[in-house]
Amino acid sequence: MNDKFYALPEEKQSQILNAAYKVFATSQYKKAPTSEIAAEAGISKSLLFHYFHNKLELYLFLWKHAEDLTKNICVNIRYMKQMIFLK
């Protein structure tokens, strides 16, 4: 768990995550510069490493985040289908 990152306001968390998704989506892991992620997020590279110890930790965090988003969407769809069925 990354307490420093979770202590940020949600808007700042989203800025960092969206920047990381964007950079990793356009570059292979090895070629995705953390300096570009930081610049896209509007923070310094050292601040990025304050929240995530290294690029791999950030990358794995993104995978977990994407997994959680997907699960939430599936749960919501299942709930909506049940509500439609009950009507």
N, C-alpha and C positions, 0 to 999 in steps of 0.2 A: 504494500500500500504506500502511496506517495502523499504523505500528510502535507508537505509544503505546497504541492500542487493543489490539493483539495482545499487548502486554506484560502486560495484565490477566489475572487468573485467569479460567478459562473460565466459572465461575459468574457473575462480574461482567459479562463480555461478554454472556452470555445474558440477564442482567437488563436491560441497556441495549437489546439488540436486541429482546427481547420487548416492552419498553415502547414502543419506536419502532414496531414492527409494530402494536401495539394502538392507538396514537394515530393513525397514518396510516390504519388500517383504519376508523376511526370519523370521520375528518375528511379533507376534501380537502387536498392538499398545501399550498396557500396558507393554509388555515385551521387547520392543525395547529401548535399552539404548541410551540416547543422547551421552554418552561418546563414544559409538561405532560408531555412525554417525560422530562425530567430528574426531575421529581417522581415519576413512575411508576417510574422506575429507582432512585430513592432517592439521587440525586446532585444536585449543584448544576448550574445551567444553565452556569456558567462551566467546570465540569469536563467537561460534555458537549462544549463547544466546544474543550476541550483535546484531546479524542479525535477530534473531527470539526470541521473548520474552519467549516462552516456547515451549514444544514439540507439543502441540495442534496447535499452530500457524503454526509451520513448517509443520505438517501433513495436515492441511487445505490448506496451500500454495501449497503443492504437488498435492492435488486433483484439485485445480484450474489450476495449471500448466498442468496437464495431460488433463484436459478438453480443455484448449486452444490449446494444441498440436493436439488433436483429431479434433477439429473444423478446424484447419489449414489444416490438411490432407484431410478432407472432401471437403473443398473449393478447394484445389488443384486438387483433383480427379474430381470434378465437372467441373472445368475449362478445364482439359485435355480432358474429354469426349466431351465437347463443341468444342474444337479445332479439335478433330478427326472427329466429325460430320460435321464440316464446310469444311473439306478437300474434 
